[in-house]
Amino acid sequence: MIENTDEKLATVKSSPDKESHLIPNVDDCRRCNTKNCLYVCPAGVYEWDNNEQKLIVKYENCLECGACRIACAKKSLIWKYPKSNFGITYKQG
């Protein structure tokens, strides 16, 4: 049985682009009290760096579910589908 997120992500075929398709508004993230993106993402894409007071986005792990876009309290996340031939390839079955 797969126990952690990294092991689960290793089972998904992904071709990440060199630039992120997830672009947060830095100022809005600093002012956000809920930081819902840290908790709603099933792939653990978002981390908050307390020292730098900034959101770290590991877009390479994104499953393209869009949960972060919906859960963002400030509605400040620019979320685009990855360019053609990049992103997640889901398997059937």
Secondary structure, DSSP 8 states (H G I E B T S, - for coil): ---SHHHHHTTSEEE--SS-SEEE-HHHHHH-SS-THHHH-TT--EEEETTTTEEEE-GGG-----HHHHH-TT--EEE----TT-EEE----
